[in-house]
Amino acid sequence: MVHSVELVFDPDTEAAVRGIWDALRDADIPSQAPASRPHATLTVAQRIDARAEEELGVLVDRFPLPCRIGATLIFGRSAGVLARLLVPTAELLTVQADAHRLCLPFMDPAPMPHAEPGQWTPHVTLARRVAPGRLATAMRIAGRPAEIVGRVTGLRHWDGDKRTEHPIG
């Protein structure tokens, strides 16, 4: 598994994302529900030592941040990952770059390339392994509402090995 540092959202934004997850599940599309919590990954590696959490504490004062969840995205080629774009702002990109930099000494073996500043696509995952024949339905469901206006309220360290969440700050 992997470890990641993630943005978490206010309850209304979480509820909006969970509503999409539920609608996907009701349409027999494998959504993230109920195994996860709505989030946007800032940086990820095979392992991030827990000592990174203390370093990340310097970012806590930046929250809450306004956010917009916008366009629907598909990552991958065959069975795609369905997501919604977390619209990048200068402030959001700075938080990502700072979180990544603070975690570097604690990452083993190294960060995954798609999480490098300048390579990162901020997004909220809605479903994984969506079969090509289900993409049109999944896109229709995932695109409603067209925009979710909310707030990023903080950070967490996700330990994918133990499937545990460690709030930062």
URWO-V256843 format. One record per backbone hydrogen bond with DSSP energy under -1.0 kcal/mol. CO is the residue of the C=O (numbers start at 1). NH is the residue of the N-H. E is the energy in kcal/mol with one decimal. If there is no record, write none. Layout:
co:CO nh:NH e:E
co:CO nh:NH e:E
This chain:
co:2 nh:160 e:-1.6
co:3 nh:45 e:-2.2
co:4 nh:158 e:-3.1
co:5 nh:42 e:-3.4
co:5 nh:43 e:-1.4
co:6 nh:156 e:-1.9
co:7 nh:40 e:-1.5
co:8 nh:153 e:-2.3
co:8 nh:154 e:-1.2
co:10 nh:14 e:-2.5
co:11 nh:15 e:-2.4
co:12 nh:16 e:-2.0
co:13 nh:17 e:-2.2
co:14 nh:18 e:-2.9
co:15 nh:19 e:-2.1
co:16 nh:20 e:-1.4
co:17 nh:21 e:-2.5
co:18 nh:22 e:-2.8
co:19 nh:23 e:-2.1
co:20 nh:24 e:-2.6
co:21 nh:25 e:-2.7
co:22 nh:26 e:-2.7
co:23 nh:27 e:-1.0
co:24 nh:29 e:-2.5
co:25 nh:28 e:-2.0
co:29 nh:31 e:-1.3
co:30 nh:128 e:-1.3
co:40 nh:7 e:-3.2
co:43 nh:5 e:-2.3
co:44 nh:112 e:-2.8
co:45 nh:3 e:-2.9
co:47 nh:108 e:-2.5
co:49 nh:52 e:-2.1
co:50 nh:53 e:-1.6
co:51 nh:55 e:-1.1
co:52 nh:56 e:-2.5
co:55 nh:58 e:-1.4
co:56 nh:59 e:-2.4
co:57 nh:60 e:-1.2
co:59 nh:62 e:-2.1
co:60 nh:63 e:-1.7
co:65 nh:152 e:-3.0
co:67 nh:150 e:-2.7
co:68 nh:87 e:-2.4
co:69 nh:148 e:-2.3
co:71 nh:85 e:-3.2
co:73 nh:83 e:-2.4
co:75 nh:81 e:-2.8
co:80 nh:130 e:-2.8
co:81 nh:75 e:-2.5
co:82 nh:126 e:-3.2
co:82 nh:127 e:-1.9
co:83 nh:73 e:-3.3
co:84 nh:124 e:-2.6
co:85 nh:70 e:-3.0
co:89 nh:93 e:-2.7
co:90 nh:94 e:-2.0
co:91 nh:95 e:-2.3
co:92 nh:96 e:-2.3
co:93 nh:97 e:-2.3
co:94 nh:98 e:-2.6
co:95 nh:99 e:-2.8
co:96 nh:100 e:-2.5
co:97 nh:101 e:-2.4
co:98 nh:102 e:-2.6
co:99 nh:103 e:-1.8
co:100 nh:104 e:-1.4
co:103 nh:106 e:-2.4
co:104 nh:107 e:-1.4
co:106 nh:49 e:-2.6
co:112 nh:115 e:-2.3
co:113 nh:116 e:-1.6
co:116 nh:119 e:-2.7
co:116 nh:120 e:-1.0
co:122 nh:86 e:-2.2
co:124 nh:84 e:-2.1
co:126 nh:32 e:-1.9
co:127 nh:82 e:-2.6
co:130 nh:80 e:-1.7
co:131 nh:134 e:-2.3
co:132 nh:135 e:-1.0
co:134 nh:138 e:-2.7
co:135 nh:139 e:-3.1
co:136 nh:140 e:-2.0
co:137 nh:141 e:-2.3
co:138 nh:142 e:-3.0
co:139 nh:143 e:-1.6
co:141 nh:144 e:-1.4
co:148 nh:69 e:-2.8
co:150 nh:67 e:-2.4
co:151 nh:10 e:-2.0
co:152 nh:65 e:-2.3
co:154 nh:8 e:-2.3
co:155 nh:168 e:-2.4
co:156 nh:6 e:-2.8
co:157 nh:166 e:-2.1
co:158 nh:4 e:-2.0
co:159 nh:163 e:-1.6
co:159 nh:164 e:-1.7
co:164 nh:159 e:-2.9
co:166 nh:157 e:-2.5
